[in-house]
């Protein structure tokens, strides 16, 4: 076999490897997203049932600007 015969095969193998690795990464990301979705749904179900400790923490109120005191003259 000559160089011209093996080069296309080598390129095809390299491309196949890149595609296979990308697909594996996407599948891992998809599984993480699915797990996060399942956890969120479970939390929301518990919150909807009113289970203690499942309500979201209240966010602190934004600080209010101090109003200037009216001068008494």
mmCIF file of the N, C-alpha and C atoms, coordinates in Angstrom:
data_MODEL
# 
_entry.id   MODEL 
# 
loop_
_atom_site.group_PDB 
_atom_site.id 
_atom_site.type_symbol 
_atom_site.label_atom_id 
_atom_site.label_alt_id 
_atom_site.label_comp_id 
_atom_site.label_asym_id 
_atom_site.label_entity_id 
_atom_site.label_seq_id 
_atom_site.pdbx_PDB_ins_code 
_atom_site.Cartn_x 
_atom_site.Cartn_y 
_atom_site.Cartn_z 
_atom_site.occupancy 
_atom_site.B_iso_or_equiv 
_atom_site.pdbx_formal_charge 
_atom_site.auth_seq_id 
_atom_site.auth_comp_id 
_atom_site.auth_asym_id 
_atom_site.auth_atom_id 
_atom_site.pdbx_PDB_model_num 
ATOM 1   N N  . UNK A 1 1  ? 0.842   -1.189 0.000  1.00 0.00 ? 1  UNK A N  1 
ATOM 2   C CA . UNK A 1 1  ? 0.000   0.000  0.000  1.00 0.00 ? 1  UNK A CA 1 
ATOM 3   C C  . UNK A 1 1  ? 0.876   1.237  0.000  1.00 0.00 ? 1  UNK A C  1 
ATOM 4   N N  . UNK A 1 2  ? 0.434   2.207  -0.719 1.00 0.00 ? 2  UNK A N  1 
ATOM 5   C CA . UNK A 1 2  ? 1.196   3.448  -0.802 1.00 0.00 ? 2  UNK A CA 1 
ATOM 6   C C  . UNK A 1 2  ? 0.648   4.467  0.197  1.00 0.00 ? 2  UNK A C  1 
ATOM 7   N N  . UNK A 1 3  ? 1.399   5.530  0.331  1.00 0.00 ? 3  UNK A N  1 
ATOM 8   C CA . UNK A 1 3  ? 1.013   6.628  1.222  1.00 0.00 ? 3  UNK A CA 1 
ATOM 9   C C  . UNK A 1 3  ? -0.347  7.182  0.811  1.00 0.00 ? 3  UNK A C  1 
ATOM 10  N N  . UNK A 1 4  ? -0.587  7.298  -0.482 1.00 0.00 ? 4  UNK A N  1 
ATOM 11  C CA . UNK A 1 4  ? -1.852  7.838  -0.988 1.00 0.00 ? 4  UNK A CA 1 
ATOM 12  C C  . UNK A 1 4  ? -3.025  6.931  -0.635 1.00 0.00 ? 4  UNK A C  1 
ATOM 13  N N  . UNK A 1 5  ? -2.763  5.642  -0.480 1.00 0.00 ? 5  UNK A N  1 
ATOM 14  C CA . UNK A 1 5  ? -3.835  4.711  -0.126 1.00 0.00 ? 5  UNK A CA 1 
ATOM 15  C C  . UNK A 1 5  ? -4.155  4.750  1.370  1.00 0.00 ? 5  UNK A C  1 
ATOM 16  N N  . UNK A 1 6  ? -3.147  4.925  2.196  1.00 0.00 ? 6  UNK A N  1 
ATOM 17  C CA . UNK A 1 6  ? -3.363  4.871  3.644  1.00 0.00 ? 6  UNK A CA 1 
ATOM 18  C C  . UNK A 1 6  ? -3.801  6.199  4.243  1.00 0.00 ? 6  UNK A C  1 
ATOM 19  N N  . UNK A 1 7  ? -3.473  7.306  3.595  1.00 0.00 ? 7  UNK A N  1 
ATOM 20  C CA . UNK A 1 7  ? -3.829  8.619  4.140  1.00 0.00 ? 7  UNK A CA 1 
ATOM 21  C C  . UNK A 1 7  ? -5.339  8.790  4.315  1.00 0.00 ? 7  UNK A C  1 
ATOM 22  N N  . UNK A 1 8  ? -6.157  8.491  3.322  1.00 0.00 ? 8  UNK A N  1 
ATOM 23  C CA . UNK A 1 8  ? -7.606  8.648  3.532  1.00 0.00 ? 8  UNK A CA 1 
ATOM 24  C C  . UNK A 1 8  ? -8.135  7.775  4.674  1.00 0.00 ? 8  UNK A C  1 
ATOM 25  N N  . UNK A 1 9  ? -7.589  6.576  4.814  1.00 0.00 ? 9  UNK A N  1 
ATOM 26  C CA . UNK A 1 9  ? -8.012  5.706  5.910  1.00 0.00 ? 9  UNK A CA 1 
ATOM 27  C C  . UNK A 1 9  ? -7.613  6.298  7.259  1.00 0.00 ? 9  UNK A C  1 
ATOM 28  N N  . UNK A 1 10 ? -6.420  6.860  7.338  1.00 0.00 ? 10 UNK A N  1 
ATOM 29  C CA . UNK A 1 10 ? -5.954  7.462  8.587  1.00 0.00 ? 10 UNK A CA 1 
ATOM 30  C C  . UNK A 1 10 ? -6.800  8.675  8.947  1.00 0.00 ? 10 UNK A C  1 
ATOM 31  N N  . UNK A 1 11 ? -7.135  9.483  7.950  1.00 0.00 ? 11 UNK A N  1 
ATOM 32  C CA . UNK A 1 11 ? -7.972  10.661 8.196  1.00 0.00 ? 11 UNK A CA 1 
ATOM 33  C C  . UNK A 1 11 ? -9.365  10.224 8.655  1.00 0.00 ? 11 UNK A C  1 
ATOM 34  N N  . UNK A 1 12 ? -9.915  9.222  7.999  1.00 0.00 ? 12 UNK A N  1 
ATOM 35  C CA . UNK A 1 12 ? -11.238 8.721  8.378  1.00 0.00 ? 12 UNK A CA 1 
ATOM 36  C C  . UNK A 1 12 ? -11.220 8.180  9.804  1.00 0.00 ? 12 UNK A C  1 
ATOM 37  N N  . UNK A 1 13 ? -10.165 7.462  10.167 1.00 0.00 ? 13 UNK A N  1 
ATOM 38  C CA . UNK A 1 13 ? -10.048 6.940  11.532 1.00 0.00 ? 13 UNK A CA 1 
ATOM 39  C C  . UNK A 1 13 ? -9.959  8.075  12.549 1.00 0.00 ? 13 UNK A C  1 
ATOM 40  N N  . UNK A 1 14 ? -9.192  9.114  12.218 1.00 0.00 ? 14 UNK A N  1 
ATOM 41  C CA . UNK A 1 14 ? -9.045  10.250 13.131 1.00 0.00 ? 14 UNK A CA 1 
ATOM 42  C C  . UNK A 1 14 ? -10.378 10.973 13.313 1.00 0.00 ? 14 UNK A C  1 
ATOM 43  N N  . UNK A 1 15 ? -11.088 11.173 12.222 1.00 0.00 ? 15 UNK A N  1 
ATOM 44  C CA . UNK A 1 15 ? -12.389 11.841 12.305 1.00 0.00 ? 15 UNK A CA 1 
ATOM 45  C C  . UNK A 1 15 ? -13.368 10.998 13.116 1.00 0.00 ? 15 UNK A C  1 
ATOM 46  N N  . UNK A 1 16 ? -13.352 9.699  12.897 1.00 0.00 ? 16 UNK A N  1 
ATOM 47  C CA . UNK A 1 16 ? -14.240 8.806  13.653 1.00 0.00 ? 16 UNK A CA 1 
ATOM 48  C C  . UNK A 1 16 ? -13.941 8.879  15.145 1.00 0.00 ? 16 UNK A C  1 
ATOM 49  N N  . UNK A 1 17 ? -12.667 8.965  15.499 1.00 0.00 ? 17 UNK A N  1 
ATOM 50  C CA . UNK A 1 17 ? -12.284 9.064  16.910 1.00 0.00 ? 17 UNK A CA 1 
ATOM 51  C C  . UNK A 1 17 ? -12.795 10.368 17.522 1.00 0.00 ? 17 UNK A C  1 
ATOM 52  N N  . UNK A 1 18 ? -12.644 11.463 16.792 1.00 0.00 ? 18 UNK A N  1 
ATOM 53  C CA . UNK A 1 18 ? -13.115 12.765 17.285 1.00 0.00 ? 18 UNK A CA 1 
ATOM 54  C C  . UNK A 1 18 ? -14.626 12.736 17.490 1.00 0.00 ? 18 UNK A C  1 
ATOM 55  N N  . UNK A 1 19 ? -15.340 12.176 16.527 1.00 0.00 ? 19 UNK A N  1 
ATOM 56  C CA . UNK A 1 19 ? -16.797 12.105 16.635 1.00 0.00 ? 19 UNK A CA 1 
ATOM 57  C C  . UNK A 1 19 ? -17.208 11.221 17.808 1.00 0.00 ? 19 UNK A C  1 
ATOM 58  N N  . UNK A 1 20 ? -16.540 10.098 17.974 1.00 0.00 ? 20 UNK A N  1 
ATOM 59  C CA . UNK A 1 20 ? -16.862 9.173  19.065 1.00 0.00 ? 20 UNK A CA 1 
ATOM 60  C C  . UNK A 1 20 ? -16.638 9.844  20.425 1.00 0.00 ? 20 UNK A C  1 
ATOM 61  N N  . UNK A 1 21 ? -15.523 10.571 20.566 1.00 0.00 ? 21 UNK A N  1 
ATOM 62  C CA . UNK A 1 21 ? -15.231 11.255 21.829 1.00 0.00 ? 21 UNK A CA 1 
ATOM 63  C C  . UNK A 1 21 ? -16.222 12.384 22.099 1.00 0.00 ? 21 UNK A C  1 
ATOM 64  N N  . UNK A 1 22 ? -16.590 13.121 21.047 1.00 0.00 ? 22 UNK A N  1 
ATOM 65  C CA . UNK A 1 22 ? -17.565 14.202 21.215 1.00 0.00 ? 22 UNK A CA 1 
ATOM 66  C C  . UNK A 1 22 ? -18.915 13.636 21.635 1.00 0.00 ? 22 UNK A C  1 
ATOM 67  N N  . UNK A 1 23 ? -19.320 12.557 20.998 1.00 0.00 ? 23 UNK A N  1 
ATOM 68  C CA . UNK A 1 23 ? -20.601 11.936 21.337 1.00 0.00 ? 23 UNK A CA 1 
ATOM 69  C C  . UNK A 1 23 ? -20.605 11.443 22.783 1.00 0.00 ? 23 UNK A C  1 
ATOM 70  N N  . UNK A 1 24 ? -19.504 10.858 23.221 1.00 0.00 ? 24 UNK A N  1 
ATOM 71  C CA . UNK A 1 24 ? -19.413 10.382 24.607 1.00 0.00 ? 24 UNK A CA 1 
ATOM 72  C C  . UNK A 1 24 ? -19.535 11.559 25.579 1.00 0.00 ? 24 UNK A C  1 
ATOM 73  N N  . UNK A 1 25 ? -18.900 12.684 25.247 1.00 0.00 ? 25 UNK A N  1 
ATOM 74  C CA . UNK A 1 25 ? -19.004 13.876 26.092 1.00 0.00 ? 25 UNK A CA 1 
ATOM 75  C C  . UNK A 1 25 ? -20.423 14.404 26.150 1.00 0.00 ? 25 UNK A C  1 
ATOM 76  N N  . UNK A 1 26 ? -21.099 14.425 25.010 1.00 0.00 ? 26 UNK A N  1 
ATOM 77  C CA . UNK A 1 26 ? -22.487 14.893 24.975 1.00 0.00 ? 26 UNK A CA 1 
ATOM 78  C C  . UNK A 1 26 ? -23.385 13.982 25.792 1.00 0.00 ? 26 UNK A C  1 
ATOM 79  N N  . UNK A 1 27 ? -23.135 12.676 25.707 1.00 0.00 ? 27 UNK A N  1 
ATOM 80  C CA . UNK A 1 27 ? -23.949 11.735 26.479 1.00 0.00 ? 27 UNK A CA 1 
ATOM 81  C C  . UNK A 1 27 ? -23.742 11.931 27.980 1.00 0.00 ? 27 UNK A C  1 
ATOM 82  N N  . UNK A 1 28 ? -22.497 12.218 28.392 1.00 0.00 ? 28 UNK A N  1 
ATOM 83  C CA . UNK A 1 28 ? -22.244 12.495 29.816 1.00 0.00 ? 28 UNK A CA 1 
ATOM 84  C C  . UNK A 1 28 ? -22.970 13.763 30.250 1.00 0.00 ? 28 UNK A C  1 
ATOM 85  N N  . UNK A 1 29 ? -22.896 14.805 29.424 1.00 0.00 ? 29 UNK A N  1 
ATOM 86  C CA . UNK A 1 29 ? -23.578 16.058 29.752 1.00 0.00 ? 29 UNK A CA 1 
ATOM 87  C C  . UNK A 1 29 ? -25.085 15.853 29.838 1.00 0.00 ? 29 UNK A C  1 
ATOM 88  N N  . UNK A 1 30 ? -25.620 15.079 28.909 1.00 0.00 ? 30 UNK A N  1 
ATOM 89  C CA . UNK A 1 30 ? -27.051 14.814 28.904 1.00 0.00 ? 30 UNK A CA 1 
ATOM 90  C C  . UNK A 1 30 ? -27.468 14.074 30.168 1.00 0.00 ? 30 UNK A C  1 
ATOM 91  N N  . UNK A 1 31 ? -26.677 13.110 30.596 1.00 0.00 ? 31 UNK A N  1 
ATOM 92  C CA . UNK A 1 31 ? -27.008 12.362 31.810 1.00 0.00 ? 31 UNK A CA 1 
ATOM 93  C C  . UNK A 1 31 ? -26.955 13.271 33.041 1.00 0.00 ? 31 UNK A C  1 
ATOM 94  N N  . UNK A 1 32 ? -25.995 14.192 33.087 1.00 0.00 ? 32 UNK A N  1 
ATOM 95  C CA . UNK A 1 32 ? -25.925 15.149 34.201 1.00 0.00 ? 32 UNK A CA 1 
ATOM 96  C C  . UNK A 1 32 ? -27.176 16.026 34.211 1.00 0.00 ? 32 UNK A C  1 
ATOM 97  N N  . UNK A 1 33 ? -27.566 16.526 33.047 1.00 0.00 ? 33 UNK A N  1 
ATOM 98  C CA . UNK A 1 33 ? -28.765 17.362 32.972 1.00 0.00 ? 33 UNK A CA 1 
ATOM 99  C C  . UNK A 1 33 ? -30.010 16.586 33.391 1.00 0.00 ? 33 UNK A C  1 
ATOM 100 N N  . UNK A 1 34 ? -30.093 15.341 32.976 1.00 0.00 ? 34 UNK A N  1 
ATOM 101 C CA . UNK A 1 34 ? -31.244 14.521 33.371 1.00 0.00 ? 34 UNK A CA 1 
ATOM 102 C C  . UNK A 1 34 ? -31.271 14.307 34.883 1.00 0.00 ? 34 UNK A C  1 
ATOM 103 N N  . UNK A 1 35 ? -30.115 14.054 35.478 1.00 0.00 ? 35 UNK A N  1 
ATOM 104 C CA . UNK A 1 35 ? -30.048 13.856 36.929 1.00 0.00 ? 35 UNK A CA 1 
ATOM 105 C C  . UNK A 1 35 ? -30.437 15.137 37.662 1.00 0.00 ? 35 UNK A C  1 
ATOM 106 N N  . UNK A 1 36 ? -29.962 16.275 37.177 1.00 0.00 ? 36 UNK A N  1 
ATOM 107 C CA . UNK A 1 36 ? -30.323 17.549 37.797 1.00 0.00 ? 36 UNK A CA 1 
ATOM 108 C C  . UNK A 1 36 ? -31.821 17.793 37.684 1.00 0.00 ? 36 UNK A C  1 
ATOM 109 N N  . UNK A 1 37 ? -32.392 17.458 36.533 1.00 0.00 ? 37 UNK A N  1 
ATOM 110 C CA . UNK A 1 37 ? -33.832 17.635 36.339 1.00 0.00 ? 37 UNK A CA 1 
ATOM 111 C C  . UNK A 1 37 ? -34.613 16.748 37.307 1.00 0.00 ? 37 UNK A C  1 
ATOM 112 N N  . UNK A 1 38 ? -34.184 15.495 37.457 1.00 0.00 ? 38 UNK A N  1 
ATOM 113 C CA . UNK A 1 38 ? -34.873 14.591 38.380 1.00 0.00 ? 38 UNK A CA 1 
ATOM 114 C C  . UNK A 1 38 ? -34.808 15.120 39.815 1.00 0.00 ? 38 UNK A C  1 
ATOM 115 N N  . UNK A 1 39 ? -33.647 15.637 40.211 1.00 0.00 ? 39 UNK A N  1 
ATOM 116 C CA . UNK A 1 39 ? -33.496 16.181 41.566 1.00 0.00 ? 39 UNK A CA 1 
ATOM 117 C C  . UNK A 1 39 ? -34.395 17.398 41.763 1.00 0.00 ? 39 UNK A C  1 
ATOM 118 N N  . UNK A 1 40 ? -34.451 18.267 40.772 1.00 0.00 ? 40 UNK A N  1 
ATOM 119 C CA . UNK A 1 40 ? -35.287 19.462 40.876 1.00 0.00 ? 40 UNK A CA 1 
ATOM 120 C C  . UNK A 1 40 ? -36.762 19.084 40.963 1.00 0.00 ? 40 UNK A C  1 
ATOM 121 N N  . UNK A 1 41 ? -37.183 18.145 40.144 1.00 0.00 ? 41 UNK A N  1 
ATOM 122 C CA . UNK A 1 41 ? -38.582 17.705 40.185 1.00 0.00 ? 41 UNK A CA 1 
ATOM 123 C C  . UNK A 1 41 ? -38.906 17.116 41.556 1.00 0.00 ? 41 UNK A C  1 
ATOM 124 N N  . UNK A 1 42 ? -37.998 16.333 42.108 1.00 0.00 ? 42 UNK A N  1 
ATOM 125 C CA . UNK A 1 42 ? -38.225 15.745 43.432 1.00 0.00 ? 42 UNK A CA 1 
ATOM 126 C C  . UNK A 1 42 ? -38.344 16.836 44.489 1.00 0.00 ? 42 UNK A C  1 
ATOM 127 N N  . UNK A 1 43 ? -37.483 17.841 44.424 1.00 0.00 ? 43 UNK A N  1 
ATOM 128 C CA . UNK A 1 43 ? -37.547 18.949 45.384 1.00 0.00 ? 43 UNK A CA 1 
ATOM 129 C C  . UNK A 1 43 ? -38.865 19.707 45.255 1.00 0.00 ? 43 UNK A C  1 
ATOM 130 N N  . UNK A 1 44 ? -39.279 19.953 44.023 1.00 0.00 ? 44 UNK A N  1 
ATOM 131 C CA . UNK A 1 44 ? -40.531 20.682 43.815 1.00 0.00 ? 44 UNK A CA 1 
ATOM 132 C C  . UNK A 1 44 ? -41.729 19.877 44.302 1.00 0.00 ? 44 UNK A C  1 
ATOM 133 N N  . UNK A 1 45 ? -41.691 18.576 44.103 1.00 0.00 ? 45 UNK A N  1 
ATOM 134 C CA . UNK A 1 45 ? -42.787 17.739 44.602 1.00 0.00 ? 45 UNK A CA 1 
ATOM 135 C C  . UNK A 1 45 ? -42.866 17.798 46.124 1.00 0.00 ? 45 UNK A C  1 
ATOM 136 N N  . UNK A 1 46 ? -41.720 17.714 46.784 1.00 0.00 ? 46 UNK A N  1 
ATOM 137 C CA . UNK A 1 46 ? -41.715 17.806 48.248 1.00 0.00 ? 46 UNK A CA 1 
ATOM 138 C C  . UNK A 1 46 ? -42.224 19.165 48.710 1.00 0.00 ? 46 UNK A C  1 
ATOM 139 N N  . UNK A 1 47 ? -41.793 20.215 48.027 1.00 0.00 ? 47 UNK A N  1 
ATOM 140 C CA . UNK A 1 47 ? -42.233 21.556 48.400 1.00 0.00 ? 47 UNK A CA 1 
ATOM 141 C C  . UNK A 1 47 ? -43.736 21.698 48.187 1.00 0.00 ? 47 UNK A C  1 
ATOM 142 N N  . UNK A 1 48 ? -44.249 21.108 47.124 1.00 0.00 ? 48 UNK A N  1 
ATOM 143 C CA . UNK A 1 48 ? -45.686 21.197 46.850 1.00 0.00 ? 48 UNK A CA 1 
ATOM 144 C C  . UNK A 1 48 ? -46.493 20.461 47.910 1.00 0.00 ? 48 UNK A C  1 
ATOM 145 N N  . UNK A 1 49 ? -45.914 19.436 48.491 1.00 0.00 ? 49 UNK A N  1 
ATOM 146 C CA . UNK A 1 49 ? -46.593 18.687 49.547 1.00 0.00 ? 49 UNK A CA 1 
ATOM 147 C C  . UNK A 1 49 ? -46.455 19.362 50.900 1.00 0.00 ? 49 UNK A C  1 
ATOM 148 N N  . UNK A 1 50 ? -45.638 20.409 50.969 1.00 0.00 ? 50 UNK A N  1 
ATOM 149 C CA . UNK A 1 50 ? -45.469 21.146 52.212 1.00 0.00 ? 50 UNK A CA 1 
ATOM 150 C C  . UNK A 1 50 ? -44.605 20.430 53.221 1.00 0.00 ? 50 UNK A C  1 
ATOM 151 N N  . UNK A 1 51 ? -43.677 19.654 52.767 1.00 0.00 ? 51 UNK A N  1 
ATOM 152 C CA . UNK A 1 51 ? -42.778 18.956 53.680 1.00 0.00 ? 51 UNK A CA 1 
ATOM 153 C C  . UNK A 1 51 ? -41.869 19.975 54.359 1.00 0.00 ? 51 UNK A C  1 
ATOM 154 N N  . UNK A 1 52 ? -41.661 19.836 55.675 1.00 0.00 ? 52 UNK A N  1 
ATOM 155 C CA . UNK A 1 52 ? -40.779 20.787 56.366 1.00 0.00 ? 52 UNK A CA 1 
ATOM 156 C C  . UNK A 1 52 ? -39.354 20.686 55.840 1.00 0.00 ? 52 UNK A C  1 
ATOM 157 N N  . UNK A 1 53 ? -38.725 21.823 55.781 1.00 0.00 ? 53 UNK A N  1 
ATOM 158 C CA . UNK A 1 53 ? -37.331 21.858 55.342 1.00 0.00 ? 53 UNK A CA 1 
ATOM 159 C C  . UNK A 1 53 ? -37.161 21.854 53.840 1.00 0.00 ? 53 UNK A C  1 
ATOM 160 N N  . UNK A 1 54 ? -38.259 21.894 53.109 1.00 0.00 ? 54 UNK A N  1 
ATOM 161 C CA . UNK A 1 54 ? -38.138 21.860 51.653 1.00 0.00 ? 54 UNK A CA 1 
ATOM 162 C C  . UNK A 1 54 ? -38.469 23.192 51.017 1.00 0.00 ? 54 UNK A C  1 
ATOM 163 N N  . UNK A 1 55 ? -38.921 24.124 51.832 1.00 0.00 ? 55 UNK A N  1 
ATOM 164 C CA . UNK A 1 55 ? -39.238 25.430 51.281 1.00 0.00 ? 55 UNK A CA 1 
ATOM 165 C C  . UNK A 1 55 ? -37.941 26.163 50.969 1.00 0.00 ? 55 UNK A C  1 
ATOM 166 N N  . UNK A 1 56 ? -37.915 26.909 49.887 1.00 0.00 ? 56 UNK A N  1 
ATOM 167 C CA . UNK A 1 56 ? -36.690 27.645 49.569 1.00 0.00 ? 56 UNK A CA 1 
ATOM 168 C C  . UNK A 1 56 ? -36.377 28.679 50.636 1.00 0.00 ? 56 UNK A C  1 
ATOM 169 N N  . UNK A 1 57 ? -35.109 28.912 50.832 1.00 0.00 ? 57 UNK A N  1 
ATOM 170 C CA . UNK A 1 57 ? -34.677 29.909 51.809 1.00 0.00 ? 57 UNK A CA 1 
ATOM 171 C C  . UNK A 1 57 ? -35.115 31.286 51.327 1.00 0.00 ? 57 UNK A C  1 
ATOM 172 N N  . UNK A 1 58 ? -35.646 32.104 52.229 1.00 0.00 ? 58 UNK A N  1 
ATOM 173 C CA . UNK A 1 58 ? -36.029 33.455 51.810 1.00 0.00 ? 58 UNK A CA 1 
ATOM 174 C C  . UNK A 1 58 ? -34.786 34.261 51.460 1.00 0.00 ? 58 UNK A C  1 
ATOM 175 N N  . UNK A 1 59 ? -34.918 35.065 50.450 1.00 0.00 ? 59 UNK A N  1 
ATOM 176 C CA . UNK A 1 59 ? -33.791 35.910 50.072 1.00 0.00 ? 59 UNK A CA 1 
ATOM 177 C C  . UNK A 1 59 ? -33.805 37.146 50.957 1.00 0.00 ? 59 UNK A C  1 
ATOM 178 N N  . UNK A 1 60 ? -32.638 37.615 51.365 1.00 0.00 ? 60 UNK A N  1 
ATOM 179 C CA . UNK A 1 60 ? -32.605 38.803 52.223 1.00 0.00 ? 60 UNK A CA 1 
ATOM 180 C C  . UNK A 1 60 ? -33.132 40.013 51.460 1.00 0.00 ? 60 UNK A C  1 
ATOM 181 N N  . UNK A 1 61 ? -33.813 40.869 52.197 1.00 0.00 ? 61 UNK A N  1 
ATOM 182 C CA . UNK A 1 61 ? -34.360 42.074 51.584 1.00 0.00 ? 61 UNK A CA 1 
ATOM 183 C C  . UNK A 1 61 ? -33.225 42.985 51.149 1.00 0.00 ? 61 UNK A C  1 
ATOM 184 N N  . UNK A 1 62 ? -33.460 43.667 50.073 1.00 0.00 ? 62 UNK A N  1 
ATOM 185 C CA . UNK A 1 62 ? -32.458 44.611 49.587 1.00 0.00 ? 62 UNK A CA 1 
ATOM 186 C C  . UNK A 1 62 ? -32.362 45.762 50.580 1.00 0.00 ? 62 UNK A C  1 
ATOM 187 N N  . UNK A 1 63 ? -31.147 46.223 50.832 1.00 0.00 ? 63 UNK A N  1 
ATOM 188 C CA . UNK A 1 63 ? -31.009 47.346 51.772 1.00 0.00 ? 63 UNK A CA 1 
ATOM 189 C C  . UNK A 1 63 ? -31.703 48.581 51.213 1.00 0.00 ? 63 UNK A C  1 
ATOM 190 N N  . UNK A 1 64 ? -32.370 49.291 52.100 1.00 0.00 ? 64 UNK A N  1 
ATOM 191 C CA . UNK A 1 64 ? -33.069 50.501 51.671 1.00 0.00 ? 64 UNK A CA 1 
ATOM 192 C C  . UNK A 1 64 ? -32.168 51.698 51.921 1.00 0.00 ? 64 UNK A C  1 
ATOM 193 N N  . UNK A 1 65 ? -32.299 52.656 51.079 1.00 0.00 ? 65 UNK A N  1 
ATOM 194 C CA . UNK A 1 65 ? -31.498 53.873 51.231 1.00 0.00 ? 65 UNK A CA 1 
ATOM 195 C C  . UNK A 1 65 ? -32.034 54.665 52.420 1.00 0.00 ? 65 UNK A C  1 
ATOM 196 N N  . UNK A 1 66 ? -31.134 55.186 53.208 1.00 0.00 ? 66 UNK A N  1 
ATOM 197 C CA . UNK A 1 66 ? -31.532 55.983 54.374 1.00 0.00 ? 66 UNK A CA 1 
ATOM 198 C C  . UNK A 1 66 ? -32.121 57.299 53.895 1.00 0.00 ? 66 UNK A C  1 
ATOM 199 N N  . UNK A 1 67 ? -33.277 57.631 54.461 1.00 0.00 ? 67 UNK A N  1 
ATOM 200 C CA . UNK A 1 67 ? -33.917 58.893 54.091 1.00 0.00 ? 67 UNK A CA 1 
ATOM 201 C C  . UNK A 1 67 ? -33.331 59.999 54.957 1.00 0.00 ? 67 UNK A C  1 
ATOM 202 N N  . UNK A 1 68 ? -33.067 61.145 54.351 1.00 0.00 ? 68 UNK A N  1 
ATOM 203 C CA . UNK A 1 68 ? -32.530 62.248 55.162 1.00 0.00 ? 68 UNK A CA 1 
ATOM 204 C C  . UNK A 1 68 ? -33.580 62.716 56.166 1.00 0.00 ? 68 UNK A C  1 
ATOM 205 N N  . UNK A 1 69 ? -33.102 63.034 57.361 1.00 0.00 ? 69 UNK A N  1 
ATOM 206 C CA . UNK A 1 69 ? -34.006 63.511 58.409 1.00 0.00 ? 69 UNK A CA 1 
ATOM 207 C C  . UNK A 1 69 ? -34.392 64.951 58.114 1.00 0.00 ? 69 UNK A C  1 
ATOM 208 N N  . UNK A 1 70 ? -35.657 65.223 58.344 1.00 0.00 ? 70 UNK A N  1 
ATOM 209 C CA . UNK A 1 70 ? -36.137 66.594 58.127 1.00 0.00 ? 70 UNK A CA 1 
ATOM 210 C C  . UNK A 1 70 ? -35.614 67.469 59.259 1.00 0.00 ? 70 UNK A C  1 
ATOM 211 N N  . UNK A 1 71 ? -35.120 68.623 58.897 1.00 0.00 ? 71 UNK A N  1 
ATOM 212 C CA . UNK A 1 71 ? -34.608 69.522 59.934 1.00 0.00 ? 71 UNK A CA 1 
ATOM 213 C C  . UNK A 1 71 ? -35.767 70.292 60.546 1.00 0.00 ? 71 UNK A C  1 
ATOM 214 N N  . UNK A 1 72 ? -35.681 70.492 61.851 1.00 0.00 ? 72 UNK A N  1 
ATOM 215 C CA . UNK A 1 72 ? -36.730 71.236 62.555 1.00 0.00 ? 72 UNK A CA 1 
ATOM 216 C C  . UNK A 1 72 ? -36.213 72.643 62.807 1.00 0.00 ? 72 UNK A C  1 
ATOM 217 N N  . UNK A 1 73 ? -36.790 73.587 62.150 1.00 0.00 ? 73 UNK A N  1 
ATOM 218 C CA . UNK A 1 73 ? -36.361 74.969 62.366 1.00 0.00 ? 73 UNK A CA 1 
ATOM 219 C C  . UNK A 1 73 ? -37.473 75.818 62.866 1.00 0.00 ? 73 UNK A C  1 
# 
